[in-house]
């Protein structure tokens, strides 16, 4: 069965452009997959905790050797990883915050990047020392930026740590079928924004 995981990182409500983009994607996906299942992970409204010392200790202890407290420390991470593994399609709504991703999304990423679970280390390999353990997942990035000029070849492209970061992290997990749609000018009310919105 097809499963869609919808991840929203915007702290804003219905006025969020990234939420509107993921909502539209979800409607279209549901139409094309009437028997599919949709799971929503709203990081903006219900953020996940940052990793701490107990989490790190638990993650780097073998499963059979973990104490009850260590197993408790990984409960949220285990649930997030299970959602991710079950998904056949992923859509991520992500506004640009200070040139990168919201801290809520970074906290989520820290919870799901698990050595031996979602990725593994393969030192001295070309391009990346990580080999992802997840595959066959189509991923769509719905990216929103208040400014403009962050696309490849444009003036501020070297300052774009949003899309390259997400692609790199997904690649660490073995997810390489990634498509991105970027909406810019959202904080600049101009004809350019209207054109971007219509596009």
C-alpha positions as CSV (number, residue, x, y, z in Angstrom):
1,X,0.0,0.0,0.0
2,X,1.1,3.5,-0.7
3,X,1.9,5.7,2.3
4,X,2.4,9.4,2.3
5,X,4.4,11.1,5.1
6,X,3.6,14.8,5.3
7,X,6.1,16.8,7.3
8,X,5.4,20.5,8.1
9,X,8.0,22.6,9.7
10,X,6.5,26.1,9.6
11,X,5.6,27.6,13.0
12,X,2.8,29.6,11.2
13,X,-0.8,28.4,10.9
14,X,-3.1,28.5,7.9
15,X,-1.3,31.5,6.5
16,X,1.9,29.5,5.9
17,X,2.8,29.1,2.3
18,X,4.6,25.9,2.9
19,X,1.6,24.4,4.6
20,X,-0.6,25.5,1.7
21,X,1.8,23.8,-0.7
22,X,1.9,20.5,1.3
23,X,-1.9,20.6,1.7
24,X,-2.3,20.9,-2.1
25,X,0.2,18.1,-2.7
26,X,-1.6,15.9,-0.2
27,X,-5.0,16.4,-1.9
28,X,-3.6,15.6,-5.3
29,X,-1.7,12.5,-3.9
30,X,-4.9,11.3,-2.2
31,X,-6.8,11.6,-5.4
32,X,-4.3,9.5,-7.3
33,X,-3.9,7.0,-4.4
34,X,-7.5,6.5,-3.0
35,X,-6.4,3.5,-1.0
36,X,-3.3,5.1,0.3
37,X,-2.6,6.2,3.9
38,X,-1.6,9.7,4.9
39,X,0.5,10.3,8.0
40,X,1.1,13.9,9.2
41,X,4.0,15.0,11.3
42,X,3.5,18.6,12.3
43,X,6.8,19.9,13.7
44,X,5.7,23.5,13.7
45,X,2.8,22.9,16.1
46,X,4.2,19.8,17.9
47,X,8.0,20.0,17.9
48,X,10.1,16.9,18.8
49,X,12.7,17.2,21.5
50,X,16.3,17.9,20.8
51,X,18.7,15.0,21.4
52,X,20.5,15.0,24.8
53,X,23.1,13.0,26.6
54,X,20.8,10.2,27.5
55,X,19.6,9.9,23.8
56,X,23.2,9.8,22.5
57,X,24.1,7.1,25.1
58,X,21.1,5.0,24.1
59,X,21.6,5.4,20.4
60,X,25.1,4.2,20.6
61,X,24.3,1.2,22.8
62,X,23.3,-2.0,21.2
63,X,19.5,-2.7,21.4
64,X,19.8,-5.7,23.6
65,X,22.1,-3.9,26.1
66,X,19.9,-0.8,26.6
67,X,18.6,0.0,30.0
68,X,14.9,0.8,30.5
69,X,15.8,4.5,30.7
70,X,17.7,4.3,27.5
71,X,14.8,2.6,25.7
72,X,12.5,5.4,27.0
73,X,15.0,8.0,25.7
74,X,14.6,6.5,22.1
75,X,10.8,6.1,22.1
76,X,10.1,9.2,20.1
77,X,13.0,8.5,17.7
78,X,11.8,5.0,17.2
79,X,8.3,6.2,16.3
80,X,9.7,8.8,13.9
81,X,11.9,6.2,12.2
82,X,9.0,3.8,11.9
83,X,6.9,6.5,10.2
84,X,9.8,7.2,7.8
85,X,10.4,3.6,7.0
86,X,6.7,2.9,6.3
87,X,6.4,5.9,3.9
88,X,6.6,5.3,0.2
89,X,6.3,9.1,-0.5
90,X,7.5,12.0,1.6
91,X,6.6,15.6,1.3
92,X,8.4,18.2,3.4
93,X,7.1,21.8,3.8
94,X,10.0,23.9,4.8
95,X,10.4,27.7,5.1
96,X,13.8,29.2,5.0
97,X,14.8,30.5,8.4
98,X,18.0,32.5,8.5
99,X,19.4,30.9,5.3
100,X,18.7,27.3,6.5
101,X,15.8,25.2,7.9
102,X,13.7,25.8,11.0
103,X,15.2,24.4,14.2
104,X,12.2,22.2,14.6
105,X,13.1,20.4,11.4
106,X,16.7,20.1,12.5
107,X,15.6,18.5,15.7
108,X,13.5,16.0,13.7
109,X,16.5,15.2,11.5
110,X,18.7,14.6,14.5
111,X,16.1,12.1,15.8
112,X,15.9,10.1,12.6
113,X,19.6,10.0,11.5
114,X,20.6,6.8,13.4
115,X,23.8,4.9,12.7
116,X,22.9,1.3,12.0
117,X,19.2,2.1,11.7
118,X,18.7,4.6,8.9
119,X,22.3,5.0,7.8
120,X,25.7,3.5,8.3
121,X,29.3,4.6,8.1
122,X,31.5,3.5,5.3
123,X,34.7,5.4,5.7
124,X,37.0,6.4,2.8
125,X,34.3,6.1,0.2
126,X,34.0,8.6,-2.6
127,X,31.6,11.5,-2.2
128,X,30.2,10.5,1.2
129,X,31.2,8.3,4.1
130,X,27.5,7.4,4.7
131,X,25.5,4.6,3.1
132,X,21.7,5.1,3.6
133,X,19.5,2.2,4.7
134,X,16.3,3.7,3.3
135,X,15.4,3.6,-0.4
136,X,12.5,3.5,-2.9
137,X,11.0,6.7,-1.4
138,X,10.0,9.6,-3.6
139,X,10.5,12.9,-1.7
140,X,9.2,16.3,-2.5
141,X,10.5,19.5,-0.9
142,X,8.1,22.4,-0.7
143,X,10.5,25.3,0.0
144,X,9.5,28.8,0.8
145,X,11.8,31.9,1.0
146,X,10.9,35.4,2.0
147,X,13.5,36.8,-0.2
148,X,14.7,35.9,-3.7
149,X,17.9,35.0,-5.7
150,X,18.7,31.8,-3.9
151,X,18.3,29.5,-6.9
152,X,21.4,27.9,-8.6
153,X,23.3,30.5,-10.5
154,X,21.6,33.5,-8.8
155,X,23.1,36.1,-6.6
156,X,22.5,34.6,-3.2
157,X,22.8,30.9,-4.2
158,X,26.0,30.5,-2.1
159,X,23.9,31.5,1.0
160,X,21.3,28.9,0.4
161,X,21.8,26.3,3.1
162,X,18.1,25.1,2.9
163,X,17.8,22.9,-0.1
164,X,21.4,21.7,-0.3
165,X,21.3,20.7,3.4
166,X,18.0,18.8,3.0
167,X,19.3,17.0,-0.1
168,X,22.5,16.0,1.7
169,X,20.7,14.7,4.7
170,X,18.2,12.7,2.6
171,X,21.2,11.3,0.7
172,X,22.7,10.1,4.0
173,X,19.5,8.1,4.5
174,X,19.6,6.7,1.0
175,X,16.8,8.9,-0.3
176,X,18.0,10.3,-3.6
177,X,14.8,10.6,-5.6
178,X,14.2,14.2,-4.5
179,X,12.3,17.0,-6.3
180,X,12.1,20.5,-5.0
181,X,9.6,23.3,-5.6
182,X,10.6,26.7,-4.3
183,X,8.4,29.7,-3.8
184,X,10.3,33.0,-3.3
185,X,9.4,36.6,-2.7
186,X,6.9,35.7,0.1
187,X,8.1,38.7,2.2
188,X,8.4,41.0,-0.8
189,X,5.0,42.1,-2.0
190,X,5.6,42.8,-5.6
191,X,4.6,41.6,-9.1
192,X,7.5,39.1,-8.8
193,X,5.7,37.4,-5.9
194,X,2.4,37.3,-7.7
195,X,4.2,35.7,-10.7
196,X,6.0,33.1,-8.5
197,X,2.6,32.3,-6.8
198,X,0.9,31.8,-10.1
199,X,3.7,29.7,-11.4
